[in-house]
Amino acid sequence: MKAVQFSRFGGPEVLEIIDLPIPQPGPGEVLVRVRAAGVNYFETLLRRNLYAVTPELPMVPGVEVAGEVEAMGEGGDVALIGARVAVPMFATGRPFGGYADYVVVDAASTVPLPKGLSFEDAAALLVQGLSALHLVRRSPPRGRTVLVTAAAGGVGSLLLQLARRAGAEQVIAAAGGRAKLDVARSLGADLGVDYGEPGWAARVRDASGGTGADIVYDTVGGAVTRACLEALAPRGELVFGALGRFELGAAELEGMILQNQSLKGFALLPLLTPEGLRTDLAGLFDLAATGALKVIQGGRYRLDQAAEAHRALESRRSTGKVVLIP
């Protein structure tokens, strides 16, 4: 089978196509033919050794897969063969390996796909969908003004919709460029601000009656976080979920204290439980399958185009979810 691997850290060019034997499922396991593998920004950081953890090399990245069950291990339920499933590999004992034609996983870790949900949309709802769902739970937006950064991205495009469903009074989208803001507005944002333009934080304050956003969901980090503080209301909450890109210093944190603002960290994995994960994914899948939640696809690439997929994410020119189609 074909797989994408990197054996040294560096730019997208370190991603290479390799041949590997098709893995064989053992007892309690299934062989899944990958039809869509999600590509995530944090994987570009892993590739450059800039993430919170250093991966072992060589590495086949990919933490989310959707596909079809092709074979069972000994003693398995043969009725599963041919089933359409999603595999949240990040929540299993084998968290990587999705950039490949096949993966072997525990049968219990697969989640059935409802009719009408594509493999690409299912892959988009694993990391990004769960992240958006738990961000809303982390700081419930009902009756409040919220600011969503990277609002046309994989997490942001879902987050602004879920915040609206959860009763947010006003949803303000921040993104780079008119095209991305048009996407965010089409998904229900009340206002779009371009954080490539000076003074965008003031526009957020103006739109919220001069006070600022009650909640800022920030999955971008870096300089954007500092600007988000300017858009945050007194007693507001900054929910930060951009691991490896936290740049606030003592002065900014002291300023938050003086305004009774709070900083909440967000990391998805510690929030997940096996039962909750399956229930949450089933709910997200049903919302998407019925059209109640719109998934934005940001680009489909072949396995041998994985480097180009990474470049698209790093350049910030993509919207929605980027996937590999083996």
Buried (B, 14 or more C-beta within 10 A) or exposed (E): BBBBBBEEBEEBEBBBBEEBEEBEBEEBBBBBBBBBBBBBBBBBBBBBEEBEEEBEEEBBBBBBBBBBBBBBBEEBEEEBBEBBBBBBBBBBEBBBBBBBBBBBBBBEBBBBBEEEBBBBBBBBBBBBBBBBBBBBEBBEBEEBBBBBBBBBBBBBBBBBBBBBBBEBBBBBBBBBBEEBBBBBBEBBBBBBBBBEEEEBBBBBBEBBEEBBBBBBBBBBBEEBBBBBBEBBBEEBBBBBBBBEBEEBEEEBEEEBEEBEBBBBEBEBEEBBEEEEBBEBBBBBBBBBBEEEBBBBBBBBBEBBBBBBBBBBBBEBBBBBBBBBBB
